Amino acid sequence: MIAGKRPGSVKDMHRMLRQANLRNWPLARIMTVVRFALVGAASSVAYAVIMMVSASYFGLAPWVSSVVAYLSAMIINFPLQRNFTFISTGDVRREGLKYLGVHLANLLVSVAIVHLIVDVLQWPVLVSVIAVVVVVPLIQFLILETWVFKPST
């Protein structure tokens, strides 16, 4: 609670958390990164499992497996990043469209990484999975924070 107030709705809770975040900026920044990492870890595990299963057990081409895995993980990622990580109260449709654009770009980057590592360099699929779950989230955090869920001033 902030200043003895109890939130009456999710929107009230978001507003109170934003106010607390503005008062304690370094801690708020760290907590945003921690929340992003938690959501990202769950998404990365989902991506890795789906990628490996679809490529290894179902015999899908690695790039197809990457697309299937990425889209599957993305479904749970948006509401968690919006409501838990960045605590956004912006227009959900506008943010959703921006988010979709960011993820389409991420998907292209993911497929390019898989193609380069598996098809060109002929390294194991697992190496491409590791590369995707390291590179893509770094880019994504910066874009989500500064563009998609940027708080209005």
HUQUIHU-V986547 format. One line per field, one symbol per residue. ss: DSSP state (A for helix, B for strand, O for the rest). psi: psi as a letter, one per 20 degrees, with the letter a starting at -180 (. if undefined). burial: 1 if it has 9 or more other C-alpha atoms within 8 Angstrom, else 0. A space follows every 10 residues. Layout:
ss: ???
psi: ???
burial: ???
//
This chain:
ss: OBOOBOOOOA AAAAAAAAAA AAAOAAAAAA AAAAAAAAAA AAAAAAAAAA AAAAAAOOOO OAAAAAAAAA AAAAAAAAAA AAAAAOOOOO OAAAAAAAAA AAAAAAAAAA AAAAAAAAAA OOOOAAAAAA AAAAAAAAAA AAAAAAAAOO OOO
psi: qpkjqppirh gggggghggg hhhmgghggg hggggghggh gghhgggggg ggghgghikq qhhghggggg hghhgigghg gghggilqjr ohgghggggg gghgghgggg gggggggggg ilrqhhghgg ggiggghggg gggggiggkp qq.
burial: 0000001000 0111111101 1000000110 0110110011 0011011111 1111100001 0110111111 0111011101 1111111101 0000110110 0110011011 1011111110 0010101110 1110011001 1011100110 000
//
